[in-house]
Amino acid sequence: MSHLCDAVTVTISVLVTHACLRYSNTSLMASGFSYTGGRSRCFSYWQEFSKCYSKADAPSQCRAQADDYLECLHHTKEIERAKVVRAEFIKQAEHQAKEGRKVADFLADGVIISVGLIQRDRGKEE
């Protein structure tokens, strides 16, 4: 098939070239090997899912394995978690900046700020 694709690529058109490239990439992806020659990063998850699917009575029994495989491929949960962590980091940074402005305002007004080393009873006077 490879020689046919090469000859058609040279003589016919770009559409056939695209079809040949799609064929070669699909066969490469389905082989279970990565572009560098070793196993692909998600192949073990695919094997688990495939084994479960072949033995299961209903496809819904393999939902956990399918979710693991899809997470390995697309990292959707990891990306969502990173977004949550980033949003919380931004929220805390804004809060700290707001608190920093309050302290700076007190210092600019000349108010003495206690560091809490000496405990005083403000309600009692002797």
N, CA, C and O atoms as a Tinker XYZ file with bonds, in Angstrom:
   504  protein
     1  N      0.826000   -1.189000    0.000000    73     2
     2  CA     0.000000    0.000000    0.000000    64     1     3
     3  C      0.866000    1.247000    0.000000    63     2     4     5
     4  O      0.469000    2.276000   -0.546000    81     3
     5  N      2.030000    1.169000    0.598000    73     3     6
     6  CA     2.902000    2.332000    0.691000    64     5     7
     7  C      3.365000    2.798000   -0.684000    63     6     8     9
     8  O      3.380000    3.999000   -0.955000    81     7
     9  N      3.748000    1.855000   -1.565000    73     7    10
    10  CA     4.205000    2.236000   -2.901000    64     9    11
    11  C      3.078000    2.874000   -3.701000    63    10    12    13
    12  O      3.306000    3.829000   -4.443000    81    11
    13  N      1.881000    2.360000   -3.557000    73    11    14
    14  CA     0.732000    2.918000   -4.251000    64    13    15
    15  C      0.478000    4.348000   -3.782000    63    14    16    17
    16  O      0.220000    5.229000   -4.603000    81    15
    17  N      0.546000    4.583000   -2.500000    73    15    18
    18  CA     0.329000    5.935000   -1.968000    64    17    19
    19  C      1.394000    6.891000   -2.476000    63    18    20    21
    20  O      1.080000    8.034000   -2.808000    81    19
    21  N      2.644000    6.457000   -2.546000    73    19    22
    22  CA     3.709000    7.326000   -3.039000    64    21    23
    23  C      3.477000    7.690000   -4.497000    63    22    24    25
    24  O      3.626000    8.853000   -4.874000    81    23
    25  N      3.115000    6.717000   -5.322000    73    23    26
    26  CA     2.887000    6.979000   -6.742000    64    25    27
    27  C      1.688000    7.890000   -6.941000    63    26    28    29
    28  O      1.737000    8.809000   -7.759000    81    27
    29  N      0.625000    7.650000   -6.213000    73    27    30
    30  CA    -0.575000    8.474000   -6.343000    64    29    31
    31  C     -0.295000    9.882000   -5.858000    63    30    32    33
    32  O     -0.802000   10.846000   -6.433000    81    31
    33  N      0.491000   10.016000   -4.827000    73    31    34
    34  CA     0.828000   11.332000   -4.292000    64    33    35
    35  C      1.520000   12.177000   -5.350000    63    34    36    37
    36  O      1.212000   13.358000   -5.511000    81    35
    37  N      2.443000   11.577000   -6.061000    73    35    38
    38  CA     3.199000   12.319000   -7.065000    64    37    39
    39  C      2.332000   12.660000   -8.266000    63    38    40    41
    40  O      2.431000   13.768000   -8.793000    81    39
    41  N      1.495000   11.749000   -8.708000    73    39    42
    42  CA     0.806000   11.954000   -9.980000    64    41    43
    43  C     -0.584000   12.569000   -9.891000    63    42    44    45
    44  O     -0.960000   13.323000  -10.788000    81    43
    45  N     -1.352000   12.288000   -8.870000    73    43    46
    46  CA    -2.760000   12.686000   -8.903000    64    45    47
    47  C     -2.990000   14.036000   -8.229000    63    46    48    49
    48  O     -2.891000   15.069000   -8.891000    81    47
    49  N     -3.297000   14.056000   -6.921000    73    47    50
    50  CA    -3.701000   15.322000   -6.314000    64    49    51
    51  C     -3.437000   15.344000   -4.824000    63    50    52    53
    52  O     -3.004000   14.360000   -4.224000    81    51
    53  N     -3.713000   16.495000   -4.251000    73    51    54
    54  CA    -3.500000   16.701000   -2.825000    64    53    55
    55  C     -4.516000   15.915000   -2.002000    63    54    56    57
    56  O     -4.190000   15.466000   -0.903000    81    55
    57  N     -5.719000   15.738000   -2.496000    73    55    58
    58  CA    -6.732000   14.993000   -1.755000    64    57    59
    59  C     -6.317000   13.553000   -1.523000    63    58    60    61
    60  O     -6.528000   13.011000   -0.438000    81    59
    61  N     -5.738000   12.940000   -2.515000    73    59    62
    62  CA    -5.283000   11.563000   -2.370000    64    61    63
    63  C     -4.107000   11.515000   -1.402000    63    62    64    65
    64  O     -3.974000   10.566000   -0.629000    81    63
    65  N     -3.260000   12.528000   -1.444000    73    63    66
    66  CA    -2.146000   12.597000   -0.504000    64    65    67
    67  C     -2.675000   12.616000    0.917000    63    66    68    69
    68  O     -2.171000   11.913000    1.793000    81    67
    69  N     -3.699000   13.429000    1.134000    73    67    70
    70  CA    -4.286000   13.517000    2.466000    64    69    71
    71  C     -4.857000   12.166000    2.891000    63    70    72    73
    72  O     -4.708000   11.769000    4.047000    81    71
    73  N     -5.499000   11.467000    1.983000    73    71    74
    74  CA    -6.052000   10.152000    2.301000    64    73    75
    75  C     -4.939000    9.172000    2.654000    63    74    76    77
    76  O     -5.096000    8.372000    3.577000    81    75
    77  N     -3.835000    9.219000    1.947000    73    75    78
    78  CA    -2.710000    8.332000    2.241000    64    77    79
    79  C     -2.104000    8.659000    3.598000    63    78    80    81
    80  O     -1.756000    7.751000    4.353000    81    79
    81  N     -1.973000    9.932000    3.915000    73    79    82
    82  CA    -1.424000   10.318000    5.211000    64    81    83
    83  C     -2.357000    9.892000    6.338000    63    82    84    85
    84  O     -1.900000    9.429000    7.382000    81    83
    85  N     -3.662000   10.048000    6.130000    73    83    86
    86  CA    -4.620000    9.612000    7.144000    64    85    87
    87  C     -4.504000    8.114000    7.367000    63    86    88    89
    88  O     -4.561000    7.650000    8.506000    81    87
    89  N     -4.343000    7.360000    6.299000    73    87    90
    90  CA    -4.223000    5.915000    6.433000    64    89    91
    91  C     -2.967000    5.556000    7.210000    63    90    92    93
    92  O     -3.016000    4.709000    8.102000    81    91
    93  N     -1.855000    6.179000    6.892000    73    91    94
    94  CA    -0.601000    5.821000    7.550000    64    93    95
    95  C     -0.610000    6.243000    9.012000    63    94    96    97
    96  O     -0.093000    5.507000    9.852000    81    95
    97  N     -1.182000    7.413000    9.355000    73    95    98
    98  CA    -1.241000    7.842000   10.748000    64    97    99
    99  C     -2.174000    6.958000   11.560000    63    98   100   101
   100  O     -1.875000    6.644000   12.713000    81    99
   101  N     -3.289000    6.555000   10.986000    73    99   102
   102  CA    -4.235000    5.714000   11.703000    64   101   103
   103  C     -3.617000    4.363000   12.011000    63   102   104   105
   104  O     -3.769000    3.846000   13.118000    81   103
   105  N     -2.933000    3.799000   11.058000    73   103   106
   106  CA    -2.329000    2.497000   11.309000    64   105   107
   107  C     -1.210000    2.617000   12.331000    63   106   108   109
   108  O     -0.970000    1.678000   13.090000    81   107
   109  N     -0.527000    3.739000   12.365000    73   107   110
   110  CA     0.533000    3.942000   13.337000    64   109   111
   111  C     -0.062000    4.105000   14.733000    63   110   112   113
   112  O      0.472000    3.551000   15.694000    81   111
   113  N     -1.158000    4.854000   14.863000    73   111   114
   114  CA    -1.772000    5.069000   16.166000    64   113   115
   115  C     -2.360000    3.774000   16.716000    63   114   116   117
   116  O     -2.250000    3.514000   17.914000    81   115
   117  N     -2.962000    2.984000   15.894000    73   115   118
   118  CA    -3.630000    1.775000   16.353000    64   117   119
   119  C     -2.653000    0.664000   16.711000    63   118   120   121
   120  O     -3.063000   -0.361000   17.255000    81   119
   121  N     -1.390000    0.845000   16.423000    73   119   122
   122  CA    -0.425000   -0.213000   16.670000    64   121   123
   123  C     -0.085000   -0.367000   18.141000    63   122   124   125
   124  O      0.398000   -1.425000   18.543000    81   123
   125  N     -0.323000    0.660000   18.965000    73   123   126
   126  CA     0.041000    0.595000   20.373000    64   125   127
   127  C      1.443000    1.086000   20.640000    63   126   128   129
   128  O      1.899000    1.051000   21.783000    81   127
   129  N      2.138000    1.543000   19.615000    73   127   130
   130  CA     3.486000    2.066000   19.779000    64   129   131
   131  C      3.488000    3.564000   19.528000    63   130   132   133
   132  O      2.720000    4.069000   18.709000    81   131
   133  N      4.355000    4.267000   20.238000    73   131   134
   134  CA     4.432000    5.714000   20.071000    64   133   135
   135  C      5.339000    6.054000   18.896000    63   134   136   137
   136  O      5.922000    5.170000   18.268000    81   135
   137  N      5.447000    7.324000   18.614000    73   135   138
   138  CA     6.280000    7.761000   17.494000    64   137   139
   139  C      7.754000    7.492000   17.746000    63   138   140   141
   140  O      8.529000    7.383000   16.796000    81   139
   141  N      8.158000    7.382000   19.014000    73   139   142
   142  CA     9.556000    7.112000   19.319000    64   141   143
   143  C      9.861000    5.621000   19.362000    63   142   144   145
   144  O     11.017000    5.239000   19.545000    81   143
   145  N      8.853000    4.770000   19.198000    73   143   146
   146  CA     9.090000    3.340000   19.100000    64   145   147
   147  C      8.638000    2.523000   20.284000    63   146   148   149
   148  O      8.400000    1.324000   20.142000    81   147
   149  N      8.510000    3.137000   21.465000    73   147   150
   150  CA     8.071000    2.390000   22.639000    64   149   151
   151  C      6.561000    2.346000   22.733000    63   150   152   153
   152  O      5.851000    2.759000   21.816000    81   151
   153  N      6.085000    1.842000   23.849000    73   151   154
   154  CA     4.645000    1.823000   24.088000    64   153   155
   155  C      4.139000    3.244000   24.261000    63   154   156   157
   156  O      4.845000    4.097000   24.799000    81   155
   157  N      2.929000    3.498000   23.811000    73   155   158
   158  CA     2.346000    4.823000   24.000000    64   157   159
   159  C      1.975000    4.987000   25.467000    63   158   160   161
   160  O      1.835000    3.999000   26.189000    81   159
   161  N      1.815000    6.221000   25.906000    73   159   162
   162  CA     1.613000    6.490000   27.329000    64   161   163
   163  C      0.290000    5.935000   27.839000    63   162   164   165
   164  O      0.176000    5.638000   29.028000    81   163
   165  N     -0.700000    5.787000   26.990000    73   163   166
   166  CA    -2.027000    5.346000   27.428000    64   165   167
   167  C     -2.335000    3.902000   27.039000    63   166   168   169
   168  O     -3.463000    3.444000   27.224000    81   167
   169  N     -1.368000    3.192000   26.513000    73   167   170
   170  CA    -1.641000    1.849000   26.008000    64   169   171
   171  C     -2.066000    0.890000   27.116000    63   170   172   173
   172  O     -2.924000    0.036000   26.893000    81   171
   173  N     -1.481000    1.018000   28.303000    73   171   174
   174  CA    -1.866000    0.122000   29.402000    64   173   175
   175  C     -3.321000    0.354000   29.812000    63   174   176   177
   176  O     -4.032000   -0.597000   30.137000    81   175
   177  N     -3.766000    1.618000   29.797000    73   175   178
   178  CA    -5.172000    1.908000   30.098000    64   177   179
   179  C     -6.085000    1.325000   29.014000    63   178   180   181
   180  O     -7.172000    0.825000   29.302000    81   179
   181  N     -5.625000    1.400000   27.771000    73   179   182
   182  CA    -6.415000    0.826000   26.679000    64   181   183
   183  C     -6.535000   -0.686000   26.844000    63   182   184   185
   184  O     -7.603000   -1.253000   26.618000    81   183
   185  N     -5.440000   -1.341000   27.238000    73   183   186
   186  CA    -5.475000   -2.784000   27.442000    64   185   187
   187  C     -6.452000   -3.161000   28.556000    63   186   188   189
   188  O     -7.202000   -4.129000   28.429000    81   187
   189  N     -6.439000   -2.383000   29.661000    73   187   190
   190  CA    -7.375000   -2.655000   30.757000    64   189   191
   191  C     -8.817000   -2.508000   30.285000    63   190   192   193
   192  O     -9.665000   -3.350000   30.581000    81   191
   193  N     -9.084000   -1.436000   29.550000    73   191   194
   194  CA   -10.438000   -1.215000   29.047000    64   193   195
   195  C    -10.844000   -2.314000   28.072000    63   194   196   197
   196  O    -11.965000   -2.819000   28.137000    81   195
   197  N     -9.948000   -2.683000   27.179000    73   195   198
   198  CA   -10.242000   -3.712000   26.182000    64   197   199
   199  C    -10.518000   -5.061000   26.849000    63   198   200   201
   200  O    -11.435000   -5.780000   26.453000    81   199
   201  N     -9.723000   -5.396000   27.859000    73   199   202
   202  CA    -9.919000   -6.653000   28.580000    64   201   203
   203  C    -11.271000   -6.658000   29.301000    63   202   204   205
   204  O    -11.995000   -7.653000   29.263000    81   203
   205  N    -11.603000   -5.553000   29.950000    73   203   206
   206  CA   -12.889000   -5.450000   30.649000    64   205   207
   207  C    -14.048000   -5.543000   29.662000    63   206   208   209
   208  O    -15.030000   -6.242000   29.909000    81   207
   209  N    -13.925000   -4.838000   28.552000    73   207   210
   210  CA   -15.008000   -4.792000   27.565000    64   209   211
   211  C    -15.261000   -6.164000   26.949000    63   210   212   213
   212  O    -16.403000   -6.523000   26.661000    81   211
   213  N    -14.185000   -6.930000   26.748000    73   211   214
   214  CA   -14.362000   -8.253000   26.140000    64   213   215
   215  C    -15.023000   -9.240000   27.097000    63   214   216   217
   216  O    -15.674000  -10.186000   26.654000    81   215
   217  N    -14.863000   -9.031000   28.410000    73   215   218
   218  CA   -15.431000   -9.951000   29.393000    64   217   219
   219  C    -16.757000   -9.473000   29.970000    63   218   220   221
   220  O    -17.452000  -10.250000   30.626000    81   219
   221  N    -17.122000   -8.227000   29.744000    73   219   222
   222  CA   -18.311000   -7.656000   30.383000    64   221   223
   223  C    -19.590000   -8.063000   29.670000    63   222   224   225
   224  O    -19.604000   -8.293000   28.460000    81   223
   225  N    -20.666000   -8.147000   30.449000    73   223   226
   226  CA   -21.983000   -8.422000   29.882000    64   225   227
   227  C    -22.591000   -7.159000   29.290000    63   226   228   229
   228  O    -23.295000   -7.208000   28.281000    81   227
   229  N    -22.311000   -6.027000   29.931000    73   227   230
   230  CA   -22.829000   -4.737000   29.454000    64   229   231
   231  C    -21.669000   -3.744000   29.400000    63   230   232   233
   232  O    -20.812000   -3.758000   30.284000    81   231
   233  N    -21.626000   -2.891000   28.392000    73   231   234
   234  CA   -20.531000   -1.921000   28.285000    64   233   235
   235  C    -20.447000   -0.968000   29.479000    63   234   236   237
   236  O    -19.376000   -0.434000   29.768000    81   235
   237  N    -21.563000   -0.751000   30.170000    73   235   238
   238  CA   -21.549000    0.167000   31.309000    64   237   239
   239  C    -20.719000   -0.366000   32.472000    63   238   240   241
   240  O    -20.351000    0.402000   33.361000    81   239
   241  N    -20.422000   -1.643000   32.487000    73   239   242
   242  CA   -19.595000   -2.219000   33.546000    64   241   243
   243  C    -18.148000   -1.748000   33.452000    63   242   244   245
   244  O    -17.408000   -1.833000   34.433000    81   243
   245  N    -17.741000   -1.260000   32.307000    73   243   246
   246  CA   -16.355000   -0.839000   32.092000    64   245   247
   247  C    -16.208000    0.678000   32.098000    63   246   248   249
   248  O    -15.243000    1.203000   31.543000    81   247
   249  N    -17.132000    1.379000   32.704000    73   247   250
   250  CA   -17.102000    2.845000   32.687000    64   249   251
   251  C    -15.851000    3.392000   33.378000    63   250   252   253
   252  O    -15.275000    4.375000   32.914000    81   251
   253  N    -15.422000    2.767000   34.484000    73   251   254
   254  CA   -14.236000    3.251000   35.203000    64   253   255
   255  C    -12.984000    3.138000   34.332000    63   254   256   257
   256  O    -12.172000    4.063000   34.283000    81   255
   257  N    -12.831000    2.008000   33.648000    73   255   258
   258  CA   -11.668000    1.828000   32.776000    64   257   259
   259  C    -11.713000    2.796000   31.597000    63   258   260   261
   260  O    -10.684000    3.331000   31.186000    81   259
   261  N    -12.905000    3.016000   31.059000    73   259   262
   262  CA   -13.041000    3.965000   29.949000    64   261   263
   263  C    -12.694000    5.376000   30.408000    63   262   264   265
   264  O    -12.035000    6.123000   29.684000    81   263
   265  N    -13.138000    5.744000   31.616000    73   263   266
   266  CA   -12.816000    7.072000   32.146000    64   265   267
   267  C    -11.316000    7.239000   32.351000    63   266   268   269
   268  O    -10.759000    8.294000   32.051000    81   267
   269  N    -10.656000    6.189000   32.867000    73   267   270
   270  CA    -9.205000    6.251000   33.049000    64   269   271
   271  C     -8.492000    6.440000   31.714000    63   270   272   273
   272  O     -7.570000    7.248000   31.603000    81   271
   273  N     -8.924000    5.695000   30.711000    73   271   274
   274  CA    -8.300000    5.799000   29.387000    64   273   275
   275  C     -8.501000    7.190000   28.792000    63   274   276   277
   276  O     -7.562000    7.783000   28.262000    81   275
   277  N     -9.726000    7.709000   28.880000    73   275   278
   278  CA    -9.995000    9.042000   28.330000    64   277   279
   279  C     -9.249000   10.126000   29.104000    63   278   280   281
   280  O     -8.810000   11.110000   28.510000    81   279
   281  N     -9.098000    9.962000   30.418000    73   279   282
   282  CA    -8.325000   10.927000   31.211000    64   281   283
   283  C     -6.863000   10.907000   30.779000    63   282   284   285
   284  O     -6.226000   11.956000   30.686000    81   283
   285  N     -6.338000    9.724000   30.518000    73   283   286
   286  CA    -4.954000    9.625000   30.048000    64   285   287
   287  C     -4.780000   10.315000   28.704000    63   286   288   289
   288  O     -3.767000   10.973000   28.468000    81   287
   289  N     -5.754000   10.167000   27.830000    73   287   290
   290  CA    -5.657000   10.787000   26.504000    64   289   291
   291  C     -5.788000   12.304000   26.550000    63   290   292   293
   292  O     -5.002000   13.018000   25.928000    81   291
   293  N     -6.794000   12.799000   27.294000    73   291   294
   294  CA    -7.167000   14.212000   27.187000    64   293   295
   295  C     -6.868000   15.052000   28.421000    63   294   296   297
   296  O     -6.903000   16.280000   28.341000    81   295
   297  N     -6.575000   14.431000   29.558000    73   295   298
   298  CA    -6.254000   15.138000   30.809000    64   297   299
   299  C     -7.346000   16.112000   31.246000    63   298   300   301
   300  O     -7.028000   17.179000   31.771000    81   299
   301  N     -8.609000   15.783000   31.049000    73   299   302
   302  CA    -9.693000   16.716000   31.370000    64   301   303
   303  C     -9.795000   16.985000   32.865000    63   302   304   305
   304  O     -9.958000   18.137000   33.267000    81   303
   305  N     -9.705000   15.958000   33.694000    73   303   306
   306  CA    -9.790000   16.158000   35.144000    64   305   307
   307  C     -8.570000   16.913000   35.655000    63   306   308   309
   308  O     -8.688000   17.767000   36.534000    81   307
   309  N     -7.408000   16.605000   35.112000    73   307   310
   310  CA    -6.183000   17.293000   35.518000    64   309   311
   311  C     -6.250000   18.778000   35.164000    63   310   312   313
   312  O     -5.856000   19.627000   35.964000    81   311
   313  N     -6.741000   19.087000   33.986000    73   311   314
   314  CA    -6.865000   20.481000   33.555000    64   313   315
   315  C     -7.879000   21.210000   34.423000    63   314   316   317
   316  O     -7.647000   22.351000   34.824000    81   315
   317  N     -8.999000   20.561000   34.716000    73   315   318
   318  CA   -10.023000   21.179000   35.575000    64   317   319
   319  C     -9.464000   21.446000   36.970000    63   318   320   321
   320  O     -9.712000   22.505000   37.546000    81   319
   321  N     -8.717000   20.498000   37.509000    73   319   322
   322  CA    -8.104000   20.681000   38.833000    64   321   323
   323  C     -7.100000   21.826000   38.803000    63   322   324   325
   324  O     -7.048000   22.617000   39.745000    81   323
   325  N     -6.313000   21.932000   37.756000    73   323   326
   326  CA    -5.349000   23.030000   37.641000    64   325   327
   327  C     -6.062000   24.374000   37.575000    63   326   328   329
   328  O     -5.577000   25.358000   38.134000    81   327
   329  N     -7.211000   24.428000   36.895000    73   327   330
   330  CA    -7.984000   25.672000   36.835000    64   329   331
   331  C     -8.497000   26.063000   38.219000    63   330   332   333
   332  O     -8.466000   27.238000   38.584000    81   331
   333  N     -8.969000   25.081000   38.991000    73   331   334
   334  CA    -9.466000   25.355000   40.341000    64   333   335
   335  C     -8.335000   25.855000   41.234000    63   334   336   337
   336  O     -8.511000   26.819000   41.979000    81   335
   337  N     -7.181000   25.206000   41.162000    73   335   338
   338  CA    -6.029000   25.618000   41.968000    64   337   339
   339  C     -5.586000   27.022000   41.581000    63   338   340   341
   340  O     -5.277000   27.832000   42.454000    81   339
   341  N     -5.551000   27.316000   40.307000    73   339   342
   342  CA    -5.140000   28.644000   39.836000    64   341   343
   343  C     -6.130000   29.714000   40.300000    63   342   344   345
   344  O     -5.718000   30.795000   40.720000    81   343
   345  N     -7.424000   29.422000   40.226000    73   343   346
   346  CA    -8.436000   30.385000   40.672000    64   345   347
   347  C     -8.299000   30.654000   42.168000    63   346   348   349
   348  O     -8.410000   31.800000   42.604000    81   347
   349  N     -8.059000   29.611000   42.953000    73   347   350
   350  CA    -7.875000   29.791000   44.398000    64   349   351
   351  C     -6.604000   30.588000   44.690000    63   350   352   353
   352  O     -6.594000   31.432000   45.586000    81   351
   353  N     -5.544000   30.329000   43.948000    73   351   354
   354  CA    -4.298000   31.082000   44.119000    64   353   355
   355  C     -4.519000   32.565000   43.829000    63   354   356   357
   356  O     -4.049000   33.424000   44.575000    81   355
   357  N     -5.228000   32.859000   42.757000    73   355   358
   358  CA    -5.513000   34.256000   42.407000    64   357   359
   359  C     -6.379000   34.902000   43.482000    63   358   360   361
   360  O     -6.152000   36.053000   43.855000    81   359
   361  N     -7.368000   34.168000   43.980000    73   359   362
   362  CA    -8.248000   34.683000   45.030000    64   361   363
   363  C     -7.444000   35.016000   46.287000    63   362   364   365
   364  O     -7.634000   36.078000   46.879000    81   363
   365  N     -6.551000   34.116000   46.696000    73   363   366
   366  CA    -5.735000   34.365000   47.884000    64   365   367
   367  C     -4.759000   35.511000   47.664000    63   366   368   369
   368  O     -4.525000   36.299000   48.580000    81   367
   369  N     -4.188000   35.620000   46.472000    73   367   370
   370  CA    -3.268000   36.722000   46.177000    64   369   371
   371  C     -4.000000   38.060000   46.234000    63   370   372   373
   372  O     -3.461000   39.040000   46.750000    81   371
   373  N     -5.219000   38.108000   45.710000    73   371   374
   374  CA    -6.011000   39.343000   45.781000    64   373   375
   375  C     -6.355000   39.684000   47.222000    63   374   376   377
   376  O     -6.318000   40.852000   47.607000    81   375
   377  N     -6.691000   38.671000   48.024000    73   375   378
   378  CA    -7.005000   38.904000   49.432000    64   377   379
   379  C     -5.777000   39.436000   50.175000    63   378   380   381
   380  O     -5.887000   40.379000   50.959000    81   379
   381  N     -4.610000   38.836000   49.929000    73   379   382
   382  CA    -3.385000   39.298000   50.582000    64   381   383
   383  C     -3.027000   40.709000   50.145000    63   382   384   385
   384  O     -2.540000   41.501000   50.951000    81   383
   385  N     -3.258000   41.029000   48.890000    73   383   386
   386  CA    -2.987000   42.384000   48.414000    64   385   387
   387  C     -3.924000   43.375000   49.093000    63   386   388   389
   388  O     -3.512000   44.479000   49.450000    81   387
   389  N     -5.180000   42.985000   49.271000    73   387   390
   390  CA    -6.156000   43.848000   49.949000    64   389   391
   391  C     -5.747000   44.062000   51.405000    63   390   392   393
   392  O     -5.806000   45.186000   51.905000    81   391
   393  N     -5.334000   42.995000   52.089000    73   391   394
   394  CA    -4.871000   43.110000   53.474000    64   393   395
   395  C     -3.604000   43.958000   53.545000    63   394   396   397
   396  O     -3.431000   44.749000   54.472000    81   395
   397  N     -2.733000   43.792000   52.576000    73   395   398
   398  CA    -1.515000   44.609000   52.530000    64   397   399
   399  C     -1.837000   46.084000   52.378000    63   398   400   401
   400  O     -1.161000   46.930000   52.963000    81   399
   401  N     -2.861000   46.401000   51.602000    73   399   402
   402  CA    -3.274000   47.804000   51.450000    64   401   403
   403  C     -3.819000   48.349000   52.765000    63   402   404   405
   404  O     -3.581000   49.510000   53.099000    81   403
   405  N     -4.551000   47.520000   53.517000    73   403   406
   406  CA    -5.076000   47.966000   54.809000    64   405   407
   407  C     -3.938000   48.302000   55.764000    63   406   408   409
   408  O     -3.966000   49.343000   56.420000    81   407
   409  N     -2.944000   47.436000   55.846000    73   407   410
   410  CA    -1.794000   47.682000   56.716000    64   409   411
   411  C     -1.064000   48.934000   56.271000    63   410   412   413
   412  O     -0.660000   49.748000   57.101000    81   411
   413  N     -0.895000   49.093000   54.980000    73   411   414
   414  CA    -0.214000   50.286000   54.465000    64   413   415
   415  C     -1.007000   51.543000   54.794000    63   414   416   417
   416  O     -0.412000   52.578000   55.096000    81   415
   417  N     -2.333000   51.479000   54.743000    73   415   418
   418  CA    -3.159000   52.633000   55.105000    64   417   419
   419  C     -2.998000   52.978000   56.581000    63   418   420   421
   420  O     -2.905000   54.155000   56.930000    81   419
   421  N     -2.964000   51.963000   57.459000    73   419   422
   422  CA    -2.757000   52.218000   58.884000    64   421   423
   423  C     -1.400000   52.870000   59.125000    63   422   424   425
   424  O     -1.287000   53.827000   59.891000    81   423
   425  N     -0.374000   52.343000   58.465000    73   423   426
   426  CA     0.966000   52.911000   58.642000    64   425   427
   427  C      1.033000   54.337000   58.120000    63   426   428   429
   428  O      1.709000   55.181000   58.709000    81   427
   429  N      0.355000   54.611000   57.044000    73   427   430
   430  CA     0.355000   55.965000   56.483000    64   429   431
   431  C     -0.358000   56.942000   57.414000    63   430   432   433
   432  O     -0.001000   58.120000   57.454000    81   431
   433  N     -1.358000   56.478000   58.162000    73   431   434
   434  CA    -2.073000   57.332000   59.109000    64   433   435
   435  C     -1.297000   57.530000   60.400000    63   434   436   437
   436  O     -1.676000   58.381000   61.205000    81   435
   437  N     -0.231000   56.783000   60.628000    73   435   438
   438  CA     0.577000   56.941000   61.829000    64   437   439
   439  C      0.087000   56.126000   63.002000    63   438   440   441
   440  O      0.480000   56.400000   64.136000    81   439
   441  N     -0.747000   55.144000   62.779000    73   439   442
   442  CA    -1.263000   54.305000   63.850000    64   441   443
   443  C     -0.222000   53.244000   64.176000    63   442   444   445
   444  O      0.367000   52.634000   63.283000    81   443
   445  N     -0.005000   53.032000   65.480000    73   443   446
   446  CA     0.946000   52.012000   65.907000    64   445   447
   447  C      0.247000   50.657000   65.851000    63   446   448   449
   448  O     -0.837000   50.482000   66.406000    81   447
   449  N      0.871000   49.718000   65.185000    73   447   450
   450  CA     0.298000   48.383000   65.033000    64   449   451
   451  C      1.038000   47.439000   65.964000    63   450   452   453
   452  O      2.266000   47.358000   65.936000    81   451
   453  N      0.292000   46.735000   66.777000    73   451   454
   454  CA     0.876000   45.787000   67.708000    64   453   455
   455  C      1.239000   44.509000   66.966000    63   454   456   457
   456  O      0.528000   44.078000   66.058000    81   455
   457  N      2.347000   43.915000   67.362000    73   455   458
   458  CA     2.739000   42.639000   66.773000    64   457   459
   459  C      2.280000   41.478000   67.627000    63   458   460   461
   460  O      2.483000   40.322000   67.257000    81   459
   461  N      1.655000   41.766000   68.778000    73   459   462
   462  CA     1.079000   40.721000   69.606000    64   461   463
   463  C      2.046000   40.055000   70.557000    63   462   464   465
   464  O      1.733000   38.991000   71.091000    81   463
   465  N      3.218000   40.643000   70.790000    73   463   466
   466  CA     4.175000   40.035000   71.705000    64   465   467
   467  C      3.814000   40.309000   73.163000    63   466   468   469
   468  O      4.005000   39.447000   74.021000    81   467
   469  N      3.306000   41.475000   73.441000    73   467   470
   470  CA     2.924000   41.843000   74.802000    64   469   471
   471  C      1.407000   41.855000   74.874000    63   470   472   473
   472  O      0.744000   42.593000   74.146000    81   471
   473  N      0.866000   41.026000   75.762000    73   471   474
   474  CA    -0.581000   40.956000   75.925000    64   473   475
   475  C     -1.003000   41.979000   76.973000    63   474   476   477
   476  O     -0.494000   41.971000   78.095000    81   475
   477  N     -1.909000   42.838000   76.618000    73   475   478
   478  CA    -2.403000   43.854000   77.544000    64   477   479
   479  C     -3.886000   43.632000   77.769000    63   478   480   481
   480  O     -4.621000   43.248000   76.859000    81   479
   481  N     -4.305000   43.877000   78.977000    73   479   482
   482  CA    -5.726000   43.853000   79.289000    64   481   483
   483  C     -6.248000   45.258000   79.101000    63   482   484   485
   484  O     -5.984000   46.136000   79.923000    81   483
   485  N     -6.968000   45.474000   78.055000    73   483   486
   486  CA    -7.463000   46.816000   77.761000    64   485   487
   487  C     -8.689000   47.158000   78.602000    63   486   488   489
   488  O     -8.961000   48.333000   78.848000    81   487
   489  N     -9.413000   46.166000   79.033000    73   487   490
   490  CA   -10.623000   46.413000   79.813000    64   489   491
   491  C    -10.321000   46.746000   81.269000    63   490   492   493
   492  O    -11.084000   47.478000   81.899000    81   491
   493  N     -9.231000   46.225000   81.814000    73   491   494
   494  CA    -8.889000   46.444000   83.221000    64   493   495
   495  C     -7.893000   47.579000   83.352000    63   494   496   497
   496  O     -6.929000   47.675000   82.592000    81   495
   497  N     -8.137000   48.417000   84.306000    73   495   498
   498  CA    -7.149000   49.434000   84.651000    64   497   499
   499  C     -7.008000   49.423000   86.154000    63   498   500   501
   500  O     -8.012000   49.429000   86.866000    81   499
   501  N     -5.785000   49.407000   86.656000    73   499   502
   502  CA    -5.562000   49.354000   88.093000    64   501   503
   503  C     -5.097000   50.667000   88.606000    63   502   504
   504  O     -4.856000   50.811000   89.805000    81   503
